[in-house]
């Protein structure tokens, strides 16, 4: 299926919206990295907040201090979560397993 052709105004609006989402996601990851927000509160917010919900769980976990690619992959495998899963797509059991593994 081909992408719809956008008017210049629609294109500018879409670009601005995408830039805003990238900025919000970057601020979210920075707040996790600095310790302002816990991964538990972020995963709870993912249910309502689209920006958080569309962020990959792998990205969120890599922002946690002390977790690198290897540990994140091990956590995801232990919890039975696909590496491409987004935060809003986690089931209750997956979320609980992941949070208990982090503690």
HELIX and SHEET records of a PDB file:
HELIX    1   1 UNK A    8  UNK A   34  1                                  27    
HELIX    2   2 UNK A   39  UNK A   45  1                                   7    
HELIX    3   3 UNK A   50  UNK A   53  1                                   4    
HELIX    4   4 UNK A   57  UNK A   62  1                                   6    
HELIX    5   5 UNK A   69  UNK A   79  1                                  11    
HELIX    6   6 UNK A   87  UNK A   89  5                                   3    
HELIX    7   7 UNK A   92  UNK A  102  1                                  11    
END                                                                             
